[in-house]
Amino acid sequence: MDDYLQTNRANWDDRAPAHAASPGYAVSRLVADPTALSGVVEFDRPLLGDVTGLRGIHLQCHIGTDTLSLHRLGARMTGLDFSPAALHQARALASRAGADIDYVESTVDGAVAALGAGGFDLVYTGIGALCWLPRIRDWAQTVAALLRPGGRLFIREGHPVLATMADPTGPDSQLVIAYPYFEQPDPQMWDEPGTYVETDIEFDHNVTYEWNRGLGEIVTALLDAGMQVTGLVEHDSVPWEALPGLMVVDDRGEWRLRQHPERMPASYTLQAVKSP
C-alpha cells in the first residue's frame, strides 16, 4: 500500500502548480472577488445550508479552493491533504485572499492522529476524492472519529456508476461498463500523461492507483461507523468532462451527457450525522 500512496502523491505533487495556474480552478477570480466561491461549493449551496461558526475539516483539500469557499460562508476551516505541493498552493491562496485557514499535511488515515478526535462540527469532502482511498470502511471510521456527536458529514462525489464507464472512442461511442463497480482489494492502475484541467505543462509522474466502490458500500460503511444518513441526492452532471466527446457543459461548468443525460447518474451529494 505504501507504493500506491507514494505513486499517487508524486502524481498530485506534479500537478498541483498546474492546477493552481489553470482557468479551471479560477484562483485569480477567488483572489480578486472576496465573495466568489468555487463551482463545486456553489453547486451545493442549497443543500449545504448555513455553516456559520461551524468548525470544519476539509479532507483531501488539494489546493484549497473549496476550503476557502467554506471559510467565506462562515465556517472555521482546516484543510488536510497528503500532497505538500498542493498544500503549498492552498496556503498561498489563503494568504492572497486574506483568509485564516489552517492546513495540515496528512493522509486521511492519519487525520485523527494529526487533528484529534471529536473536535469538528463538519467534515467536508469535495469531488474526486474517494477514488484515492483503498478502503471505504476506514474512511467512514475516520469521518466518525473526527466529528463531535451530532456533527455532520457533507460530500459531493463522482458517481460510482460513472467510474465504471469505458473511455469513449469517439462522439458516437456507446456507454459501456468496463471497470469494477464494487470495491476491490487491488486498485485500477492508470498511466495518463495529462490532467483534468487546461494546461500546456508536461508531467513527469503519470501513473495513479484508484479504487471504486458502490453507493451501497459507502452508505453501509457510514451506518456501521455510527452515522445516520440524512440526505442522498444523485445528479446527472459532474464538474469535469468525465466522458470526452459525449458530454456538454452548461453555464455553471457542469458536464452531462449530450444525449439523454437521464440515462446515467454522474455525481451525488451525501449527508450524514454522527449519532449522539
Residue pairs with C-beta under 8 A, 6 or more apart in sequence:
1 134
4 134
4 187
4 209
5 82
5 107
7 205
7 207
7 208
7 209
8 132
8 208
8 209
9 82
9 83
10 205
11 203
11 205
11 206
11 207
11 208
12 62
12 82
12 83
12 85
12 86
13 83
13 84
13 85
13 86
13 205
14 85
14 203
14 204
14 205
15 195
15 203
16 62
16 63
16 83
16 85
16 86
16 88
16 89
17 85
17 89
17 201
18 195
18 197
18 199
18 201
18 203
19 25
19 62
19 63
19 86
19 89
19 195
19 197
19 199
20 27
20 63
20 89
20 92
20 93
21 27
21 199
22 197
22 198
22 199
23 197
23 198
24 196
24 197
24 198
24 240
25 38
25 63
25 65
25 197
26 36
26 38
26 39
26 65
27 63
27 65
27 93
29 36
30 36
30 38
30 65
30 68
30 69
30 93
30 97
31 93
31 96
31 97
34 72
34 97
34 98
35 72
36 72
37 45
37 69
37 72
37 73
38 65
38 66
38 68
38 69
39 239
39 252
39 253
39 254
40 65
40 66
40 69
40 126
40 127
40 156
40 239
41 48
41 66
41 69
41 70
41 73
41 126
42 69
42 252
43 156
43 239
43 252
43 254
44 154
44 156
44 269
45 73
47 154
47 231
47 233
47 269
47 271
48 73
48 154
50 74
51 70
51 73
51 74
51 75
51 122
52 73
52 74
52 75
53 74
53 75
53 76
54 74
54 75
54 76
54 121
54 122
55 75
55 76
55 78
55 119
55 120
55 121
55 122
56 70
56 75
56 76
56 77
56 78
56 120
56 121
56 122
56 123
56 124
57 77
57 78
57 79
57 80
57 111
57 115
57 120
57 122
57 123
57 124
57 146
58 64
58 66
58 67
58 70
58 77
58 78
58 79
58 80
58 124
58 125
58 126
59 80
59 108
59 111
59 123
59 124
59 125
59 129
59 142
59 143
60 80
60 81
60 82
60 108
60 125
60 126
60 129
60 132
61 67
61 79
61 80
61 81
61 86
61 90
61 103
61 126
62 81
62 83
62 86
62 90
62 126
63 86
63 89
63 90
63 93
64 79
64 86
64 87
64 89
64 90
64 91
64 93
64 94
64 101
64 103
65 93
66 124
66 126
67 77
67 79
67 90
67 94
67 101
68 77
68 93
68 94
68 97
68 99
68 101
70 77
70 122
70 124
71 77
71 94
71 99
71 100
71 101
72 99
75 122
77 101
77 102
78 101
78 102
78 103
78 104
78 115
79 87
79 90
79 101
79 102
79 103
79 104
80 103
80 104
80 105
80 106
80 108
80 111
80 114
80 115
81 87
81 90
81 103
81 105
81 106
82 105
82 106
82 107
82 108
83 105
84 105
87 103
87 105
90 101
90 103
91 103
93 99
94 100
94 101
94 103
104 114
104 115
106 113
106 114
106 115
108 133
108 138
108 139
108 142
109 138
109 142
111 142
111 146
112 142
112 145
112 146
115 146
117 145
117 146
118 145
118 146
118 147
118 148
118 149
119 146
119 148
120 146
120 147
120 148
120 151
121 147
121 148
121 151
121 152
122 151
122 152
122 153
122 154
123 143
123 146
123 147
123 151
123 152
123 153
123 154
124 153
124 154
124 155
125 153
125 154
125 155
125 156
125 157
126 155
126 156
127 156
127 157
127 158
127 238
127 239
127 267
128 157
128 158
128 196
128 240
129 155
129 157
130 136
130 139
130 155
130 157
130 213
130 218
131 158
131 163
131 210
131 211
131 212
132 210
132 211
133 139
133 211
134 187
134 211
135 183
136 183
136 213
136 217
136 218
136 221
137 221
137 224
137 225
139 221
140 218
140 221
140 222
140 224
140 225
140 227
141 225
143 153
143 222
143 225
143 227
143 272
144 222
144 225
144 226
144 227
144 274
147 153
147 274
148 274
149 274
149 275
149 276
150 273
150 274
150 276
151 273
151 274
152 230
152 271
152 272
152 273
152 274
153 222
153 227
153 270
153 271
153 272
153 273
153 274
154 269
154 270
154 271
155 269
155 270
155 271
156 267
156 268
156 269
156 270
157 267
157 268
157 270
158 238
158 242
158 266
158 267
159 215
159 234
159 235
159 238
159 264
159 265
159 266
159 267
159 268
160 181
160 212
160 213
160 214
160 215
160 218
161 181
161 264
161 265
162 238
162 242
162 243
162 264
162 265
162 266
162 267
163 179
163 181
163 212
164 177
164 178
164 179
164 180
164 181
164 212
165 175
165 176
165 177
165 178
165 179
165 242
165 243
165 264
166 173
166 176
166 177
166 178
166 179
167 243
167 244
168 243
168 244
168 245
168 246
170 245
171 245
171 246
173 245
173 246
175 243
175 246
175 263
175 264
179 188
179 212
180 188
180 212
181 212
181 214
182 212
182 213
182 214
182 217
183 211
183 212
183 213
183 214
183 217
184 211
184 212
187 209
187 210
187 211
188 209
188 210
188 211
188 212
189 207
189 208
189 209
190 207
190 208
190 209
190 210
191 206
191 207
192 206
192 208
193 202
193 203
193 206
194 203
195 203
196 240
196 241
197 240
215 232
215 268
218 270
219 229
219 232
219 270
222 229
222 270
222 272
223 229
226 274
226 275
227 272
227 273
227 274
227 275
228 272
228 273
228 274
228 275
229 270
229 271
229 272
230 271
230 272
230 273
231 269
231 270
231 271
232 268
232 269
232 270
232 271
233 268
233 269
234 265
234 267
234 268
235 265
235 266
235 267
235 268
235 269
236 256
236 257
236 261
236 262
236 264
236 265
236 266
237 250
237 254
237 255
237 256
237 261
237 266
237 267
238 254
238 255
238 256
238 266
238 267
239 253
239 254
239 255
239 267
240 255
241 247
241 249
241 255
242 255
242 266
243 257
246 257
246 258
246 259
247 255
247 256
247 257
247 258
248 255
248 256
248 258
249 255
250 256
255 266
256 266
257 263
257 264
257 266
